[in-house]
Amino acid sequence: MALKFLRYLELLEKWNARVNLTSTTNWKSLGPLFEESIWATGFYPNRAAEHLDIGSGAGFPALPMHILRPHMRLTMVEPRGKRAMFLETSAHELGLTETAVFNGRLEEFLNRRKVAARWEFVSWKGLKLGRRELSELLEQSSRSTQFWIFHGARLPMDDVDPDMFRLLRRETFPGKQGSYLSMLVKNVPRET
């Protein structure tokens, strides 16, 4: 496992020289991204699970989580072509089977599916999804799908109806105030 993390770091450094994956590849900047991903994996099941990661960019948190949970079946959605190529190359080089990359916007990905997904987990970091995207995600997700949002002080869902989701738990990233992982599920009205 450690060798896979080292290889991933090498790939980040190599690709970042030509593709803007991260602002820098020094460990002071990348270390917290690895640490956050590893920490979040502690909440993840150690069994096969369908996982959708949105706006995957440089692969955080999805690729490090997949290294630690090799039975994960991961789909990453990334609209920028060069970053999508990086994700495909990294998954291949790291031997992460059961990994797919969709190069396009979330809306395009969801429009192509139009079937109820079996995602157990949907994650994103550094994105603010709008009401339409979230509604479509909810429509294509099951009642038990967990939505993992990596965020700062405020949950990035200002214009979203608060009744769309129910908060399962919110965890604070150790040693980094103002950095959170919120886990939500679809808010299904109770039958009377």
N, C-alpha and C positions, 0 to 999 in steps of 0.2 A: 504494500500500500504506500509506504513512504517513497518508493521509487516512482510510483505514479504521480505523487504530488510534486516530486522534483522534475519529472518530465513535463508536467503541466506548467510549472514555473518556467522551464526552458522554452516551451512553446509560446507562452505569453511574451517572454523577452524577445524571442526571434520575430514573432509576428508584429509586435508593437513597434518595431523599427520601421515598418511600412504601412501598417494599418493602425489607426488610433483606437486601440482597445481600451487602454487606461491612460490616465494623464501621465503616469510614470511607472516604471517597473522596479523602483527601489522598494526594498522590503518594508520600509516604514509606511509606505502607502498600501502595498499588496498584503502585508501580514494581517492587518485587521480584516481584510476580505476573506482570506483563508480561515482565520480564527472564527469569524461569524458563521461561515458555512459549516465548519466542523462542529461548532457549538449547536447550531440549529439541528444538525443530524441527530443529536441526542434525543430530540423529540419525535424522530421519525421511526416508523416501524422497521424491524429487521426482517423483512419478508418482501416478496414481490408486491409492487404497488405501481399503479398507473399514475404518472406525474406529468403535468403540463407546466412548463416554465415560459413566461411571457417576457419578451424584450431581453433575451438572454445575453446579448452583448459579448462580454469577455468570458462568460460562463459562470459567473457568481450569482447565486449560490449553488446552482444546479450541478455543475460538473464536480466540484469537491464532494457534494452530497452523494452523487452517483458513485464516486470512487469508494466511499465508505459504505454505501448500500448498493452493491453490484447487482442485486436482483430488481432494482428499480427499472421500470420501463419508462424512459424519459423521452418526451417530445419537447423540443425547444422552438419557439417562434421568434424569429429575428428579421426585421425588415431590411437591414443593411446587408447587401450582398457580400462584402468582404468579411464582415463579422460572421455571417452565416457560414462562409467557407472556413473560417477559423474554427468554428464550433464543430463542423463536420470532420475537419482534419484532426482536431484534438480528441474527439470521441474515438476516431479510428486509431490514432497513435496510442491512446491510453487503453485500448482494448475494451472500451465500454460498449458492450453489445446492448441490444434493445434500446438503441438511441436513434432518434430521428430529428432532423432539423428542417423546419419549414421556413424558407426565405420569402417573407412577405409580412404584411401587416396582420394583426390579430383578426381584424374584421374579415379579411380574405380567407384566413385559415378557418374561421368559424363558418363562413358562408359555404365553403367547400364541404364541410362535414354534414351539417344539417341532420345529424342523428344524435340521440342522447349518448353522451360519452360515458366512459367508465372511469374517468379520472377520480382518483381518490384524493389527489392533491393538485392544487393549482397555485403557483407561486409567481411573485414578481418583486423586483427591487428597483427603486429609483424611478418608478413610473406612476403616473396618475391616470387611471382608466376612467373614462366617462360613463355616464348612465347607460348609454346604448350598448357599449362593449360589455359592461357588467351584466346588463339584462340578458344579453345573448349568452354569456358565459353561464349564467344561472340556468337559463333555459336548457343548455346542453349538458348540465351537470346533474348529478344525483343529489338526493337529500343529504347524503352523508359526505359529499365532497368537502374537503377542507381547503379554504383559501388562505394561503400563507403570504402575508404582506410584510416585507422588510421595509421599515420606514423610520423617519426621524420623530420629532416630538409630536407631530400631528399625523393622524391617519390620512393618507392622500385620497380622500373621498368626499370632499366638501359638497359637491353638487349631487350627491347620490342620496336617494331616499334611505334614511336610517333603518327603515323596516325591511330592507332587502336582505340584510345580513344579521346574524346573531353572533356576538363575540363569545368564543369558547374560552380563550385565554390570551393574555398579553404577557410576554416575557421581555425583560430588559437584558440587553447584551451585557455580560459581565465586564466591568472595567470601562464601559463607554456610556456615560450618561446621555440620554436623548437618542438612543438607538434601540429600536424595538422590533420584535417579531409578534405580529398580531395574527391569531388563528381564528378564522371565522367560518361559519357554515350558512347555508341558505336558510333564511328565516321562513319557515313554513307555518302558516297560521294553524293553531290548534282547532280541531273539530269540536263543536259543542254538542 
